[in-house]
Amino acid sequence: MSTQTLIADRIEIADLFTRFARLLDEVRSEDLDTVFTEDVAVHSPRIQVRGIDKVADFIRQSPVEGELTQHTTTDLLVHVDGDQAVATANSLVYYYRDGRPPHQTGGLRLAGTVARTPMGWRLREVRIMLAWMRKD
């Protein structure tokens, strides 16, 4: 694999993690196919499912009235191996009400298996692990 291809893949995977965070913040379950494969497996403290339809159901049912989130993904590490990649990251999640400072903050560790598809890189499996939570 050329260095240019490897760099392009890493940038696209970094963008994938950003799109994932924005999708969660904006509660856009209709755009899950821009982030996940159809057979995605999601493992987190709140959800253990396989399949994009089950993830969509969860996202549609999960918002708390009046509560918004802001996910910030950092420290992304990516290992590309052909049409597969393994990626890990940290994420800070701020829970807030419109125009007010956060009332809760959480630190997450993310680990994912990423696949190159005809539409670009997509998460095939994602593990979300709570590292800490603080209520302000």
Helices and strands as residue ranges (DSSP letters): H 3-26, G 29-34, E 36-43, E 48-50, H 52-61, E 67-81, E 84-97, E 104-117, E 120-135
